[in-house]
Amino acid sequence: MTTEILQIGGVDDDDDEITIIHSTPPSFKSDAPKITIDLYDDVESPASPSSNQGEPSDSNRGDDDVVLRYSFACEICACDKPISDSFQILGCDHCCCTQCVSNYVAERLQESITEIGCPVSGCAGFLEPQHCRTILPREVFDRWGDALCEALILGAERFYCPFEECSALLIDDGSEIVVQSECPECRRLFCAPCKAAWHAGIECEEFQRLSKDGRSNN
């Protein structure tokens, strides 16, 4: 029969060892050594496969994450810009920097384009004046609004005050037949069907048969 005595610690509480004593039957003489294990021995663990030399450390990867989180690539200039300078295009996930959007809108207006889409080719995203108001110069915003208003007016429905010193833009909505009308800007009377100054005493058919000089004299 084998007797094992397991002793943890000792009389002194500071003794942090486990002592294992093996005993054998009296008929055998044992040379088994006394085994002492120190509970606080440091055991070196094998190197992790992921910690190969040359790979970025966790701290470096963290720095990269911070850079990615606080910057973006502009869809127009393709430069990395701070996220605070990003402008979201409506109807899609594309972002551009505010300066590029402002320049892009101004260029489209120069080309007489009022319905401005996403700068990414083939994308259904779009831009609207009110959405862009905070990043556009005042003159660009006003020009865009004026261009949209004029684009909504069909060519057949708009004309200008016949008095050259006025030339205000007027609209014929076709809701009623109007002959004599007053310009809301210069307050002078004109003939709506003839789009000319009011020709008192002359029917429209007769007035329209007159030459340009005859109309001026009239």
SULNORBEL-V169119 format. One record per residue. N is the residue number from 1. RES is the residue in three letters. PSI is psi in whole degrees, 0 to 359 (999 if undefined). Layout:
n = <N;N>
res = <RES;RES>
psi = <PSI;PSI>
This chain:
n = <1;2;3;4;5;6;7;8;9;10;11;12;13;14;15;16;17;18;19;20;21;22;23;24;25;26;27;28;29;30;31;32;33;34;35;36;37;38;39;40;41;42;43;44;45;46;47;48;49;50;51;52;53;54;55;56;57;58;59;60;61;62;63;64;65;66;67;68;69;70;71;72;73;74;75;76;77;78;79;80;81;82;83;84;85;86;87;88;89;90;91;92;93;94;95;96;97;98;99;100;101;102;103;104;105;106;107;108;109;110;111;112;113;114;115;116;117;118;119;120;121;122;123;124;125;126;127;128;129;130;131;132;133;134;135;136;137;138;139;140;141;142;143;144;145;146;147;148;149;150;151;152;153;154;155;156;157;158;159;160;161;162;163;164;165;166;167;168;169;170;171;172;173;174;175;176;177;178;179;180;181;182;183;184;185;186;187;188;189;190;191;192;193;194;195;196;197;198;199;200;201;202;203;204;205;206;207;208;209;210;211;212;213;214;215;216;217;218>
res = <MET;THR;THR;GLU;ILE;LEU;GLN;ILE;GLY;GLY;VAL;ASP;ASP;ASP;ASP;ASP;GLU;ILE;THR;ILE;ILE;HIS;SER;THR;PRO;PRO;SER;PHE;LYS;SER;ASP;ALA;PRO;LYS;ILE;THR;ILE;ASP;LEU;TYR;ASP;ASP;VAL;GLU;SER;PRO;ALA;SER;PRO;SER;SER;ASN;GLN;GLY;GLU;PRO;SER;ASP;SER;ASN;ARG;GLY;ASP;ASP;ASP;VAL;VAL;LEU;ARG;TYR;SER;PHE;ALA;CYS;GLU;ILE;CYS;ALA;CYS;ASP;LYS;PRO;ILE;SER;ASP;SER;PHE;GLN;ILE;LEU;GLY;CYS;ASP;HIS;CYS;CYS;CYS;THR;GLN;CYS;VAL;SER;ASN;TYR;VAL;ALA;GLU;ARG;LEU;GLN;GLU;SER;ILE;THR;GLU;ILE;GLY;CYS;PRO;VAL;SER;GLY;CYS;ALA;GLY;PHE;LEU;GLU;PRO;GLN;HIS;CYS;ARG;THR;ILE;LEU;PRO;ARG;GLU;VAL;PHE;ASP;ARG;TRP;GLY;ASP;ALA;LEU;CYS;GLU;ALA;LEU;ILE;LEU;GLY;ALA;GLU;ARG;PHE;TYR;CYS;PRO;PHE;GLU;GLU;CYS;SER;ALA;LEU;LEU;ILE;ASP;ASP;GLY;SER;GLU;ILE;VAL;VAL;GLN;SER;GLU;CYS;PRO;GLU;CYS;ARG;ARG;LEU;PHE;CYS;ALA;PRO;CYS;LYS;ALA;ALA;TRP;HIS;ALA;GLY;ILE;GLU;CYS;GLU;GLU;PHE;GLN;ARG;LEU;SER;LYS;ASP;GLY;ARG;SER;ASN;ASN>
psi = <137;132;131;129;119;117;123;124;199;197;321;126;343;355;106;57;155;125;124;121;123;135;147;166;156;336;352;144;120;133;18;130;159;127;124;127;124;120;338;14;136;128;121;124;153;151;140;139;334;352;39;149;139;342;148;144;167;324;323;319;326;320;320;320;321;318;316;324;333;16;164;163;121;135;344;305;350;20;152;124;153;145;335;345;10;149;121;126;139;141;6;182;9;142;144;161;155;322;319;321;317;314;322;316;315;321;319;320;325;332;11;30;120;330;100;122;180;140;346;123;133;359;146;3;165;168;147;150;312;325;329;1;321;344;354;144;150;318;327;317;314;320;322;317;317;319;321;320;316;326;333;343;118;147;324;347;355;147;177;153;131;345;119;325;352;292;34;146;126;156;131;101;354;10;336;158;119;133;292;129;165;132;128;348;303;352;25;153;146;165;119;314;323;347;46;169;152;129;83;134;0;128;155;320;317;319;322;340;347;152;172;319;322;322;323;317;323;999>
